[in-house]
Amino acid sequence: MTSEITQINRVEALRYMGYKEQPDERISATIDECERELLKEARPQYVWRVFDIQRNGRNINLSDCDFLLEGKDIYDHLRGCDKAAVICATLSSDADRYIKRLDVSDSMKAVITDALANAMVEQVAEEARKNVLESMSGYSTTWLYGAGYGDFPIQCAPLLIASVDAVRKIGVCCTATHMLTPRKTVIGIIGLSRGELERKRRNCEDCSMKNSCQYREYGLRC
């Protein structure tokens, strides 16, 4: 599906840039310019698919998928859920090429645009989550838990890509070193449960990166 993002979340973009406060007028004007250009260049798309969750003790997998969802974190994330949706969102290879051109021509704009792209692809993934929710009457969802987050191994990424046919549908691939291409792509899982779920949130204390996290160093969170 094609996403219709018309404005990038500035708070999230500034967080990716490392700002604790609002930048000055000159930088803000440059950010505005970079946002306009990125919105023209990117082709945001997403794909998702809902699966039944199958459990066997501490082992968990999705129906029609012959691999386990490894890690305690994803097991806990899907607690109370009877279904899950795999979501893949991307800004397309056009966005990658545009940022690469900026790397050569204007390094400052390249850094700003890269941060804007990070925030934008998160918005696309959130749009996909809401689309899933609209299609699943009576269900509530968790937030998107990405492959590579916590102890949910990045090695699951190509398996998740295959589960939603993302290569064919939106051109998303995974390299031998498990890097997603296009680079501005996210893939992960949301849990679905009938009725209200216990509110789950990103918890710094439970995160495997808490002792080396750059966000915490600046008083921020991911």
RAQUIDA-V101392 format. One record per residue. N is the residue number from 1. PHI is phi in whole degrees, 0 to 359 (* if undefined). D_LAST is the distance of its C-alpha to the last C-alpha in whole Angstrom. Layout:
BEGIN
n: [N:N]
phi: [PHI:PHI]
d_last: [D_LAST:D_LAST]
END
This chain:
BEGIN
n: [1:2:3:4:5:6:7:8:9:10:11:12:13:14:15:16:17:18:19:20:21:22:23:24:25:26:27:28:29:30:31:32:33:34:35:36:37:38:39:40:41:42:43:44:45:46:47:48:49:50:51:52:53:54:55:56:57:58:59:60:61:62:63:64:65:66:67:68:69:70:71:72:73:74:75:76:77:78:79:80:81:82:83:84:85:86:87:88:89:90:91:92:93:94:95:96:97:98:99:100:101:102:103:104:105:106:107:108:109:110:111:112:113:114:115:116:117:118:119:120:121:122:123:124:125:126:127:128:129:130:131:132:133:134:135:136:137:138:139:140:141:142:143:144:145:146:147:148:149:150:151:152:153:154:155:156:157:158:159:160:161:162:163:164:165:166:167:168:169:170:171:172:173:174:175:176:177:178:179:180:181:182:183:184:185:186:187:188:189:190:191:192:193:194:195:196:197:198:199:200:201:202:203:204:205:206:207:208:209:210:211:212:213:214:215:216:217:218:219:220:221:222]
phi: [*:269:266:245:285:247:210:268:299:291:299:294:298:295:297:295:281:89:281:268:231:294:290:290:298:295:293:299:294:293:298:302:297:296:296:301:291:295:298:283:274:287:236:295:217:209:216:211:208:264:232:285:270:242:239:220:66:271:274:221:213:257:303:70:241:261:223:274:272:276:109:294:296:289:300:293:298:264:300:84:255:255:224:215:240:273:239:233:231:212:262:86:293:299:295:300:297:296:295:296:296:294:305:275:267:203:296:295:293:296:295:297:293:299:295:300:294:300:293:293:292:295:295:297:297:292:298:296:301:294:294:300:299:296:273:240:302:87:255:239:232:276:282:285:255:277:299:98:270:58:256:276:295:296:297:283:304:297:291:293:302:294:294:248:56:290:298:285:280:226:73:264:232:223:282:297:262:67:270:280:229:305:294:272:221:231:219:188:229:247:270:234:218:291:81:277:272:300:300:254:220:292:247:299:293:267:276:290:259:298:275:233:288:288:296:297:300:262:75:245:224:273]
d_last: [26:26:23:24:21:23:20:17:14:15:12:9:12:12:9:9:13:12:14:14:17:18:20:24:26:27:23:22:25:24:21:23:25:23:21:25:26:23:23:27:26:23:25:22:23:22:23:23:25:26:27:29:27:30:29:32:31:27:28:26:27:27:30:32:30:31:28:26:22:22:20:20:16:17:20:19:17:20:22:24:24:27:26:23:22:21:19:19:18:19:20:23:25:26:23:23:26:25:23:25:28:26:25:29:30:27:25:23:23:21:18:18:19:16:13:15:15:12:11:15:14:11:14:17:15:15:18:19:18:20:23:23:23:26:28:28:30:29:26:22:19:16:13:13:12:12:15:14:11:12:16:16:18:17:21:21:20:24:25:22:23:27:27:26:28:25:28:30:29:26:27:24:25:23:25:27:24:21:20:19:22:22:19:17:17:14:16:15:17:17:20:22:25:28:27:24:22:21:17:14:11:8:10:9:12:13:10:13:11:11:14:13:9:9:7:9:12:11:10:7:4:0]
END
